[in-house]
Amino acid sequence: MSTPTATPEARSTKPICVGLSCWLWDLGKPQAILELGQRLGVKVQLTQKIRGLRREIEAQVSGHNVDHFISEFVRHC
């Protein structure tokens, strides 16, 4: 019995969503996410919502190095 496997093209085209919350005045977080995406060669689309003194950042990430992006995101952001 064979099991279906996903092709690399199918895996890389499906975007994932990562997010974090920080203080409103912490302006470096969105820039750090964008720089990480550029360095790893993935497409990053940011959405920011401000709720009181908190900033909620959500990033949709797609590309070939999404797994590597997630591991670096967890370490540095």
N, CA, C and O atoms as CSV, one atom per row, in Angstrom:
chain,resi,resn,atom,element,x,y,z
A,1,MET,N,N,0.850,-1.168,0.000
A,1,MET,CA,C,0.000,0.000,0.000
A,1,MET,C,C,0.900,1.237,0.000
A,1,MET,O,O,1.840,1.323,0.790
A,2,SER,N,N,0.616,2.176,-0.870
A,2,SER,CA,C,1.428,3.387,-0.948
A,2,SER,C,C,0.715,4.534,-0.233
A,2,SER,O,O,-0.513,4.601,-0.185
A,3,THR,N,N,1.517,5.415,0.309
A,3,THR,CA,C,0.951,6.577,0.986
A,3,THR,C,C,1.205,7.812,0.136
A,3,THR,O,O,2.285,7.952,-0.439
A,4,PRO,N,N,0.242,8.697,0.046
A,4,PRO,CA,C,0.444,9.909,-0.755
A,4,PRO,C,C,1.447,10.841,-0.073
A,4,PRO,O,O,1.442,10.998,1.148
A,5,THR,N,N,2.287,11.442,-0.874
A,5,THR,CA,C,3.248,12.412,-0.348
A,5,THR,C,C,3.016,13.744,-1.034
A,5,THR,O,O,2.592,13.800,-2.188
A,6,ALA,N,N,3.294,14.796,-0.323
A,6,ALA,CA,C,3.130,16.138,-0.881
A,6,ALA,C,C,4.371,16.509,-1.673
A,6,ALA,O,O,5.498,16.258,-1.246
A,7,THR,N,N,4.150,17.100,-2.817
A,7,THR,CA,C,5.283,17.562,-3.616
A,7,THR,C,C,5.845,18.830,-2.990
A,7,THR,O,O,5.120,19.533,-2.285
A,8,PRO,N,N,7.116,19.142,-3.226
A,8,PRO,CA,C,7.682,20.371,-2.653
A,8,PRO,C,C,6.930,21.628,-3.080
A,8,PRO,O,O,6.846,22.583,-2.308
A,9,GLU,N,N,6.383,21.646,-4.294
A,9,GLU,CA,C,5.641,22.811,-4.751
A,9,GLU,C,C,4.366,22.990,-3.938
A,9,GLU,O,O,4.001,24.116,-3.599
A,10,ALA,N,N,3.686,21.893,-3.621
A,10,ALA,CA,C,2.443,21.983,-2.866
A,10,ALA,C,C,2.700,22.439,-1.439
A,10,ALA,O,O,1.917,23.209,-0.883
A,11,ARG,N,N,3.786,21.973,-0.843
A,11,ARG,CA,C,4.102,22.378,0.520
A,11,ARG,C,C,4.457,23.852,0.603
A,11,ARG,O,O,4.060,24.526,1.554
A,12,SER,N,N,5.189,24.365,-0.365
A,12,SER,CA,C,5.695,25.729,-0.273
A,12,SER,C,C,4.655,26.786,-0.618
A,12,SER,O,O,4.821,27.949,-0.249
A,13,THR,N,N,3.589,26.411,-1.314
A,13,THR,CA,C,2.614,27.409,-1.723
A,13,THR,C,C,1.557,27.658,-0.655
A,13,THR,O,O,0.846,28.661,-0.726
A,14,LYS,N,N,1.437,26.793,0.314
A,14,LYS,CA,C,0.431,26.961,1.347
A,14,LYS,C,C,0.989,27.855,2.458
A,14,LYS,O,O,1.922,27.451,3.152
A,15,PRO,N,N,0.442,29.059,2.641
A,15,PRO,CA,C,0.997,29.954,3.660
A,15,PRO,C,C,0.647,29.495,5.072
A,15,PRO,O,O,-0.384,28.863,5.301
A,16,ILE,N,N,1.524,29.824,6.004
A,16,ILE,CA,C,1.249,29.578,7.410
A,16,ILE,C,C,1.105,30.925,8.094
A,16,ILE,O,O,1.491,31.955,7.542
A,17,CYS,N,N,0.561,30.916,9.275
A,17,CYS,CA,C,0.355,32.153,10.012
A,17,CYS,C,C,1.041,32.043,11.368
A,17,CYS,O,O,0.804,31.092,12.112
A,18,VAL,N,N,1.897,33.022,11.689
A,18,VAL,CA,C,2.539,33.101,12.996
A,18,VAL,C,C,2.218,34.463,13.586
A,18,VAL,O,O,1.951,35.417,12.855
A,19,GLY,N,N,2.244,34.550,14.889
A,19,GLY,CA,C,1.923,35.824,15.503
A,19,GLY,C,C,2.568,36.000,16.850
A,19,GLY,O,O,3.045,35.047,17.465
A,20,LEU,N,N,2.573,37.239,17.296
A,20,LEU,CA,C,3.081,37.561,18.619
A,20,LEU,C,C,2.430,38.838,19.094
A,20,LEU,O,O,1.795,39.556,18.321
A,21,SER,N,N,2.593,39.110,20.357
A,21,SER,CA,C,2.050,40.304,20.969
A,21,SER,C,C,3.185,41.022,21.684
A,21,SER,O,O,4.016,40.382,22.328
A,22,CYS,N,N,3.227,42.349,21.576
A,22,CYS,CA,C,4.281,43.124,22.229
A,22,CYS,C,C,3.709,44.474,22.650
A,22,CYS,O,O,2.565,44.798,22.333
A,23,TRP,N,N,4.505,45.249,23.360
A,23,TRP,CA,C,4.087,46.584,23.757
A,23,TRP,C,C,3.983,47.482,22.532
A,23,TRP,O,O,4.691,47.276,21.546
A,24,LEU,N,N,3.127,48.452,22.591
A,24,LEU,CA,C,2.886,49.370,21.482
A,24,LEU,C,C,4.165,50.077,21.036
A,24,LEU,O,O,4.367,50.292,19.841
A,25,TRP,N,N,5.020,50.435,21.973
A,25,TRP,CA,C,6.235,51.196,21.647
A,25,TRP,C,C,7.397,50.318,21.210
A,25,TRP,O,O,8.465,50.837,20.886
A,26,ASP,N,N,7.220,49.012,21.194
A,26,ASP,CA,C,8.280,48.104,20.736
A,26,ASP,C,C,8.204,48.004,19.210
A,26,ASP,O,O,7.578,47.093,18.669
A,27,LEU,N,N,8.844,48.944,18.531
A,27,LEU,CA,C,8.735,49.047,17.074
A,27,LEU,C,C,9.658,48.093,16.325
A,27,LEU,O,O,9.522,47.949,15.110
A,28,GLY,N,N,10.581,47.446,17.004
A,28,GLY,CA,C,11.551,46.591,16.333
A,28,GLY,C,C,11.032,45.223,15.933
A,28,GLY,O,O,11.611,44.588,15.052
A,29,LYS,N,N,9.956,44.749,16.551
A,29,LYS,CA,C,9.454,43.399,16.259
A,29,LYS,C,C,8.993,43.223,14.812
A,29,LYS,O,O,9.408,42.259,14.169
A,30,PRO,N,N,8.154,44.108,14.272
A,30,PRO,CA,C,7.746,43.920,12.873
A,30,PRO,C,C,8.931,43.962,11.911
A,30,PRO,O,O,8.996,43.184,10.959
A,31,GLN,N,N,9.860,44.868,12.166
A,31,GLN,CA,C,11.043,44.974,11.308
A,31,GLN,C,C,11.891,43.710,11.395
A,31,GLN,O,O,12.435,43.262,10.385
A,32,ALA,N,N,12.010,43.132,12.588
A,32,ALA,CA,C,12.794,41.904,12.758
A,32,ALA,C,C,12.167,40.747,11.984
A,32,ALA,O,O,12.883,39.934,11.400
A,33,ILE,N,N,10.843,40.668,11.976
A,33,ILE,CA,C,10.156,39.606,11.233
A,33,ILE,C,C,10.387,39.770,9.735
A,33,ILE,O,O,10.660,38.794,9.035
A,34,LEU,N,N,10.279,41.002,9.242
A,34,LEU,CA,C,10.499,41.246,7.813
A,34,LEU,C,C,11.940,40.940,7.406
A,34,LEU,O,O,12.172,40.341,6.355
A,35,GLU,N,N,12.908,41.345,8.227
A,35,GLU,CA,C,14.316,41.072,7.920
A,35,GLU,C,C,14.600,39.576,7.926
A,35,GLU,O,O,15.347,39.083,7.082
A,36,LEU,N,N,14.009,38.852,8.872
A,36,LEU,CA,C,14.186,37.404,8.921
A,36,LEU,C,C,13.624,36.757,7.659
A,36,LEU,O,O,14.244,35.854,7.097
A,37,GLY,N,N,12.464,37.208,7.216
A,37,GLY,CA,C,11.876,36.682,5.988
A,37,GLY,C,C,12.737,36.948,4.772
A,37,GLY,O,O,12.891,36.074,3.919
A,38,GLN,N,N,13.304,38.149,4.679
A,38,GLN,CA,C,14.185,38.479,3.556
A,38,GLN,C,C,15.443,37.626,3.581
A,38,GLN,O,O,15.892,37.136,2.546
A,39,ARG,N,N,16.004,37.454,4.765
A,39,ARG,CA,C,17.246,36.686,4.884
A,39,ARG,C,C,17.047,35.223,4.480
A,39,ARG,O,O,17.939,34.610,3.893
A,40,LEU,N,N,15.873,34.666,4.799
A,40,LEU,CA,C,15.621,33.253,4.510
A,40,LEU,C,C,14.922,33.032,3.172
A,40,LEU,O,O,14.730,31.887,2.764
A,41,GLY,N,N,14.545,34.092,2.491
A,41,GLY,CA,C,13.943,33.964,1.168
A,41,GLY,C,C,12.496,33.521,1.174
A,41,GLY,O,O,12.066,32.802,0.271
A,42,VAL,N,N,11.735,33.938,2.177
A,42,VAL,CA,C,10.311,33.624,2.213
A,42,VAL,C,C,9.515,34.917,2.063
A,42,VAL,O,O,10.024,36.006,2.327
A,43,LYS,N,N,8.276,34.785,1.641
A,43,LYS,CA,C,7.395,35.936,1.487
A,43,LYS,C,C,6.644,36.134,2.802
A,43,LYS,O,O,6.035,35.198,3.320
A,44,VAL,N,N,6.689,37.348,3.340
A,44,VAL,CA,C,6.046,37.663,4.614
A,44,VAL,C,C,5.059,38.804,4.402
A,44,VAL,O,O,5.405,39.839,3.833
A,45,GLN,N,N,3.833,38.607,4.862
A,45,GLN,CA,C,2.815,39.652,4.809
A,45,GLN,C,C,2.357,39.924,6.245
A,45,GLN,O,O,1.775,39.054,6.892
A,46,LEU,N,N,2.625,41.142,6.737
A,46,LEU,CA,C,2.330,41.500,8.126
A,46,LEU,C,C,0.979,42.186,8.269
A,46,LEU,O,O,0.548,42.947,7.403
A,47,THR,N,N,0.325,41.892,9.391
A,47,THR,CA,C,-0.882,42.584,9.811
A,47,THR,C,C,-0.683,42.972,11.270
A,47,THR,O,O,-0.302,42.138,12.092
A,48,GLN,N,N,-0.940,44.239,11.592
A,48,GLN,CA,C,-0.786,44.704,12.970
A,48,GLN,C,C,-2.110,45.262,13.473
A,48,GLN,O,O,-2.797,46.003,12.770
A,49,LYS,N,N,-2.452,44.892,14.703
A,49,LYS,CA,C,-3.642,45.434,15.358
A,49,LYS,C,C,-3.194,46.032,16.687
A,49,LYS,O,O,-2.432,45.417,17.433
A,50,ILE,N,N,-3.668,47.220,16.967
A,50,ILE,CA,C,-3.321,47.883,18.220
A,50,ILE,C,C,-4.534,47.826,19.138
A,50,ILE,O,O,-5.631,48.258,18.785
A,51,ARG,N,N,-4.302,47.283,20.320
A,51,ARG,CA,C,-5.358,47.166,21.329
A,51,ARG,C,C,-4.828,47.766,22.626
A,51,ARG,O,O,-4.089,47.117,23.367
A,52,GLY,N,N,-5.209,48.990,22.886
A,52,GLY,CA,C,-4.711,49.671,24.080
A,52,GLY,C,C,-3.215,49.912,23.966
A,52,GLY,O,O,-2.759,50.564,23.028
A,53,LEU,N,N,-2.453,49.390,24.914
A,53,LEU,CA,C,-0.999,49.540,24.896
A,53,LEU,C,C,-0.300,48.337,24.272
A,53,LEU,O,O,0.928,48.256,24.303
A,54,ARG,N,N,-1.054,47.412,23.711
A,54,ARG,CA,C,-0.483,46.201,23.118
A,54,ARG,C,C,-0.598,46.246,21.601
A,54,ARG,O,O,-1.556,46.788,21.050
A,55,ARG,N,N,0.385,45.674,20.948
A,55,ARG,CA,C,0.401,45.544,19.489
A,55,ARG,C,C,0.375,44.046,19.180
A,55,ARG,O,O,1.239,43.306,19.649
A,56,GLU,N,N,-0.594,43.599,18.406
A,56,GLU,CA,C,-0.676,42.203,17.972
A,56,GLU,C,C,-0.199,42.132,16.532
A,56,GLU,O,O,-0.748,42.789,15.648
A,57,ILE,N,N,0.833,41.323,16.308
A,57,ILE,CA,C,1.435,41.202,14.984
A,57,ILE,C,C,1.147,39.801,14.460
A,57,ILE,O,O,1.394,38.807,15.143
A,58,GLU,N,N,0.629,39.737,13.258
A,58,GLU,CA,C,0.348,38.460,12.606
A,58,GLU,C,C,1.051,38.463,11.253
A,58,GLU,O,O,0.954,39.429,10.496
A,59,ALA,N,N,1.756,37.380,10.959
A,59,ALA,CA,C,2.496,37.292,9.701
A,59,ALA,C,C,2.075,36.041,8.942
A,59,ALA,O,O,2.079,34.943,9.497
A,60,GLN,N,N,1.713,36.205,7.679
A,60,GLN,CA,C,1.467,35.068,6.798
A,60,GLN,C,C,2.743,34.831,6.017
A,60,GLN,O,O,3.246,35.726,5.337
A,61,VAL,N,N,3.262,33.617,6.119
A,61,VAL,CA,C,4.567,33.285,5.554
A,61,VAL,C,C,4.394,32.179,4.527
A,61,VAL,O,O,3.708,31.189,4.779
A,62,SER,N,N,5.025,32.353,3.357
A,62,SER,CA,C,5.016,31.307,2.334
A,62,SER,C,C,6.365,31.301,1.630
A,62,SER,O,O,7.057,32.317,1.569
A,63,GLY,N,N,6.720,30.151,1.108
A,63,GLY,CA,C,7.995,30.000,0.409
A,63,GLY,C,C,8.612,28.651,0.716
A,63,GLY,O,O,7.999,27.802,1.363
A,64,HIS,N,N,9.832,28.465,0.242
A,64,HIS,CA,C,10.483,27.169,0.387
A,64,HIS,C,C,11.118,26.951,1.754
A,64,HIS,O,O,11.308,25.801,2.150
A,65,ASN,N,N,11.454,28.002,2.490
A,65,ASN,CA,C,12.135,27.865,3.777
A,65,ASN,C,C,11.223,28.173,4.957
A,65,ASN,O,O,11.683,28.718,5.960
A,66,VAL,N,N,9.956,27.839,4.859
A,66,VAL,CA,C,9.008,28.153,5.924
A,66,VAL,C,C,9.393,27.453,7.223
A,66,VAL,O,O,9.311,28.056,8.293
A,67,ASP,N,N,9.811,26.195,7.149
A,67,ASP,CA,C,10.202,25.465,8.357
A,67,ASP,C,C,11.380,26.140,9.045
A,67,ASP,O,O,11.397,26.277,10.268
A,68,HIS,N,N,12.354,26.558,8.264
A,68,HIS,CA,C,13.520,27.253,8.820
A,68,HIS,C,C,13.097,28.601,9.408
A,68,HIS,O,O,13.607,29.009,10.451
A,69,PHE,N,N,12.171,29.289,8.746
A,69,PHE,CA,C,11.661,30.563,9.253
A,69,PHE,C,C,11.009,30.373,10.618
A,69,PHE,O,O,11.235,31.168,11.529
A,70,ILE,N,N,10.202,29.323,10.764
A,70,ILE,CA,C,9.520,29.075,12.036
A,70,ILE,C,C,10.529,28.857,13.153
A,70,ILE,O,O,10.381,29.417,14.240
A,71,SER,N,N,11.549,28.054,12.899
A,71,SER,CA,C,12.537,27.785,13.953
A,71,SER,C,C,13.300,29.053,14.332
A,71,SER,O,O,13.557,29.280,15.515
A,72,GLU,N,N,13.664,29.878,13.359
A,72,GLU,CA,C,14.364,31.130,13.660
A,72,GLU,C,C,13.425,32.139,14.327
A,72,GLU,O,O,13.855,32.899,15.195
A,73,PHE,N,N,12.172,32.154,13.938
A,73,PHE,CA,C,11.178,33.043,14.546
A,73,PHE,C,C,11.026,32.734,16.031
A,73,PHE,O,O,10.975,33.643,16.859
A,74,VAL,N,N,10.953,31.455,16.360
A,74,VAL,CA,C,10.806,31.049,17.759
A,74,VAL,C,C,12.046,31.435,18.561
A,74,VAL,O,O,11.930,31.857,19.712
A,75,ARG,N,N,13.219,31.295,17.972
A,75,ARG,CA,C,14.459,31.624,18.684
A,75,ARG,C,C,14.655,33.114,18.908
A,75,ARG,O,O,15.091,33.526,19.983
A,76,HIS,N,N,14.340,33.925,17.910
A,76,HIS,CA,C,14.748,35.329,17.945
A,76,HIS,C,C,13.613,36.331,18.134
A,76,HIS,O,O,13.867,37.460,18.554
A,77,CYS,N,N,12.401,35.962,17.844
A,77,CYS,CA,C,11.310,36.939,17.963
A,77,CYS,C,C,10.469,36.576,19.154
A,77,CYS,O,O,9.490,37.260,19.450
